[in-house]
């Protein structure tokens, strides 16, 4: 009986505090894109529920693409400057933004809230660069955010970097002793979104990923029904191992440039 009561109490705590288990917001950025030689503009966006969001607009001269980066569940825009630098070198503009509760954005993160944040960031970008093809880039948890966004907005391509098939699936792997599907208030079902999107899908995943096992990427690429490509690389969940692999970088560039 004691074990049952303890398990029940643990389930209740996981339900109440699940946002703290999912999201790990970083503090306001200590550096800016200027630290990597990029000119930028600090922007403010308002989500549909009124939450104010912070972002960085990093334009490229005569840009042919714009990339909207939906980052992972930890840190802030500060940790994604390497992506902006890569895209800038390719002649693409970038919008980095922080979800609610992250960096200098107001509010508190939730699965429902970050979806509103992605919509607001996309709408800002579409208004700022009308007619420019928008690539939705999702990093880890942000892949679920970006995949969902691709069902609500028009994107030229969807990139999933080290992304899970669903929040529930990765939760079951991390907490096998909990009824995750029952506890989870709202899932981020990347696989379901990928199976419905009309956008081309490019998947990057490290073979040694211990946080989101490589098998998740196989489920995602199988679910995609349009133009798609799967790129595996040597490395784990963090560190962008693909960025040090010239063949992977060129495969990515070619796919997105089409």
Buried (B, 14 or more C-beta within 10 A) or exposed (E): EEEEEEEEEBBEEBBEEBBEBBBEBBEEBEEBBEEBEBEBEEBEBBBEEEBBBBBBBBBBEEBEBBBBBBBBBBBBBBBBBEBBBBBBEBEBBBBBBBBBBBBBBBBBBBBEBBBBBBBBBBBBBBEBBEEBBBBBBBBBBBBBBBBBBBBEBEBBBBBBBBBBBBBBBBBBBEBEEBEBEEBBEEBBBBBBBBBBBEBBBBBBBBEEBEBBBBEBBBBBBBBBEEEBBBBBBEBBBBEBBBBEBEEBBEBBBEBBEE
